């Protein structure tokens, strides 16, 4: 969506609020007190509704990131637009300049949107056919000081590794082929200090895949755990070549 398309879709604050109601309630708002779907009226405050059945007021924005916010919905939606379209992410300072709000407000909006984009609700979401692969995240290695041996000869530097065996942080991704959804998780070191093991890979699959799912992976030895009889939860298919991510 371009900036012009955004303005056409949400020309006013009321249009943004109506869009939220259509998406969350399919146009029919339910009273949070008595469950009624009729005799509901929006007050002049736009974000508050009153039920003439139980005579209670409530906010349809409860249990969302927009709950108790005083910031315009158009600014919230524009922040979401900027975050989704920012290839390298967006900082709180940049969001502050784009929205014309204080840094405290921009930081809160950014934090809540990032939390909403998390993986908390992905439990057992994938089935049928998935791909799993890993990549390594981190910048270029810092310049190392020149080292010399006992005879004063310069010790050649070891080339920095880019894939497995590197000091970078591994991130494992699981992609469902049918829906194209992707679940990604940072693989933290285990108790022995290893960064990526078969048990970690299996644990990530267990968190998002149903038993019996076909899992496609490369020939990394960590995926051999999927073929063990004691861990035979998935149908393992090994392939050669790049899957979801390319190691960097």
C-alpha positions in Angstrom: 0.0 0.0 0.0 1.4 3.4 -1.0 1.0 6.6 1.0 -1.7 7.8 -1.4 -3.6 4.5 -1.2 -3.4 4.8 2.6 -5.0 8.3 2.6 -7.7 7.1 0.2 -8.5 4.1 2.4 -8.4 6.0 5.7 -9.3 9.6 4.9 -10.7 10.3 8.4 -10.5 9.0 11.9 -14.0 7.6 11.7 -13.0 5.6 8.6 -10.1 4.0 10.5 -12.4 3.1 13.4 -15.0 1.7 11.1 -12.4 -0.5 9.4 -11.3 -1.8 12.8 -14.9 -2.7 13.7 -15.4 -4.5 10.3 -12.2 -6.6 10.8 -12.7 -7.5 14.4 -16.5 -7.8 14.7 -17.4 -8.3 11.1 -19.6 -5.2 11.4 -21.6 -6.5 14.4 -20.3 -5.3 17.8 -21.1 -7.5 20.8 -21.7 -6.1 24.2 -18.9 -7.2 26.6 -21.3 -7.2 29.5 -24.5 -9.0 28.4 -23.4 -10.4 25.0 -26.1 -8.5 23.1 -25.6 -7.8 19.4 -28.5 -5.4 19.0 -29.4 -2.0 20.6 -25.7 -1.0 20.6 -24.9 2.7 19.9 -21.6 4.4 19.5 -21.2 7.6 21.6 -19.7 10.8 20.4 -16.3 9.6 21.6 -16.3 7.1 18.7 -14.2 4.5 20.6 -16.9 3.9 23.2 -20.2 2.1 22.8 -23.3 1.9 25.0 -25.7 -1.0 25.3 -29.3 0.0 25.8 -30.0 -3.6 26.9 -27.9 -3.5 30.1 -27.2 0.2 30.0 -23.4 -0.3 30.3 -20.7 1.4 28.3 -17.7 -0.5 27.0 -14.8 -0.2 24.6 -14.7 -2.4 21.6 -10.9 -2.0 21.6 -10.5 -4.0 24.8 -7.9 -6.8 24.7 -6.1 -5.3 21.7 -3.0 -3.1 21.4 -5.4 -0.1 20.9 -6.9 -0.5 24.4 -6.9 2.7 26.5 -5.0 4.6 23.8 -5.6 8.3 23.2 -3.7 8.4 20.0 -5.7 8.6 16.7 -6.4 5.3 15.0 -5.1 6.8 11.7 -1.7 7.2 13.4 -1.8 3.7 14.7 -2.6 2.3 11.2 0.0 4.5 9.6 2.6 3.2 12.1 1.7 -0.4 11.2 2.0 0.6 7.5 5.5 2.0 8.1 6.7 -1.0 10.1 5.4 -3.6 7.6 7.0 -1.7 4.7 10.3 -0.9 6.3 12.8 -3.4 4.9 15.4 -2.6 7.6 12.9 -1.9 10.4 12.1 1.5 11.9 13.3 3.2 15.0 11.3 5.0 17.6 12.8 8.4 16.6 11.8 7.9 13.0 8.3 6.9 14.0 8.1 10.0 16.2 9.0 12.2 13.2 6.5 10.4 10.9 3.6 10.5 13.3 4.2 13.8 14.9 3.9 12.5 18.4 6.2 12.4 21.4 9.0 9.9 21.6 7.4 8.2 24.5 4.2 7.6 22.5 6.1 6.5 19.4 8.1 4.0 21.5 5.0 2.6 23.1 3.3 2.2 19.7 6.4 0.5 18.3 6.7 -1.9 21.2 3.0 -2.9 21.2 3.0 -3.5 17.4 6.1 -5.7 17.7 4.6 -7.7 20.5 1.4 -8.2 18.4 3.6 -9.5 15.6 5.1 -12.1 17.8 4.8 -15.9 17.6 2.8 -16.5 20.8 -0.3 -17.7 19.0 1.4 -20.0 16.6 1.1 -23.2 18.7 0.4 -26.3 16.7 -0.5 -24.1 13.7 1.3 -26.0 10.9 0.4 -29.3 9.4 0.6 -31.4 6.2 3.9 -30.1 4.6 6.5 -27.8 6.1 10.1 -26.8 5.3 12.7 -26.1 8.0 16.0 -24.3 7.6 18.4 -22.2 9.6 20.3 -19.0 9.0 22.9 -17.1 11.0 22.4 -13.5 11.9 25.1 -11.0 12.8 27.3 -8.3 11.4 30.8 -8.6 9.9 33.4 -9.8 12.5 35.3 -6.9 14.1 38.9 -6.2 13.1 41.2 -8.4 15.1 44.5 -7.1 16.5 47.5 -8.4 14.6 49.1 -11.3 16.5 52.7 -12.6 16.4 54.3 -15.9 17.4 57.3 -16.3 19.6 59.7 -15.7 16.7 58.0 -12.4 15.8 56.3 -13.8 12.7 52.8 -12.5 11.9 50.1 -15.1 12.6 47.7 -15.3 9.7 44.1 -14.5 10.5 41.5 -17.3 10.3 38.8 -16.6 7.7 35.5 -15.7 9.3 32.9 -18.5 8.9 29.6 -17.5 7.4 27.5 -20.6 8.0 27.5 -23.4 10.6 30.4 -23.1 13.0 30.2 -19.3 13.0 29.9 -17.2 16.1 26.8 -15.5 14.8 23.3 -16.2 16.2 21.3 -19.0 14.5 17.7 -18.4 13.6 15.5 -21.4 12.7 12.6 -20.9 10.3 9.6 -23.2 9.7 7.5 -22.5 6.6 4.2 -24.1 5.7 4.0 -24.7 2.0 0.3 -24.3 1.5 -0.3 -21.1 3.4 3.2 -19.6 3.1 3.2 -18.8 6.8 6.6 -18.7 8.5 7.5 -19.2 12.1 11.0 -18.0 13.1 12.8 -18.5 16.4 16.3 -17.6 17.8 18.1 -20.8 18.8 19.8 -20.0 22.1 22.8 -22.0 23.3 22.0 -25.1 25.4 23.5 -26.1 28.7 26.6 -27.4 26.9 27.0 -24.1 25.1 26.1 -25.6 21.7 24.2 -23.1 19.5 22.2 -25.5 17.4 21.4 -29.1 18.2 18.9 -31.7 17.0 16.9 -31.4 20.2 16.5 -27.7 19.7 15.3 -28.2 16.1 12.9 -30.9 17.3 11.6 -28.6 20.0 10.9 -25.8 17.5 9.0 -28.2 15.3 7.0 -29.5 18.3 5.9 -26.0 19.2 4.2 -25.3 15.8 3.6 -28.6 14.0 1.0 -31.3 14.5 2.2 -34.9 14.7 2.5 -36.6 11.3 3.5 -33.5 9.5 5.9 -34.0 6.6 9.1 -32.0 7.3 11.5 -31.1 4.5 15.1 -30.2 5.5 18.6 -30.1 4.1 21.3 -32.6 5.0 22.4 -30.9 8.2 23.2 -33.6 10.8 21.0 -32.0 13.4 17.9 -33.1 11.5 18.9 -36.8 11.9 17.0 -36.7 15.1 13.8 -36.7 13.1 14.6 -40.2 11.8 15.2 -41.8 15.2 12.5 -44.3 16.2 12.2 -42.7 19.7 11.4 -39.4 18.1 9.4 -40.6 15.1 6.7 -37.8 15.2 7.1 -36.5 11.7 7.7 -37.7 8.1 11.2 -36.5 7.4 12.2 -35.8 3.8 15.8 -34.7 3.1 16.5 -32.5 0.1 19.6 -30.8 -1.4 19.7 -27.1 -2.1 18.4 -23.9 -0.6 15.1 -24.0 1.3 13.8 -20.9 3.1 16.9 -19.1 4.1 20.4 -18.9 2.7 23.2 -18.8 5.4 25.0 -15.5 5.7 
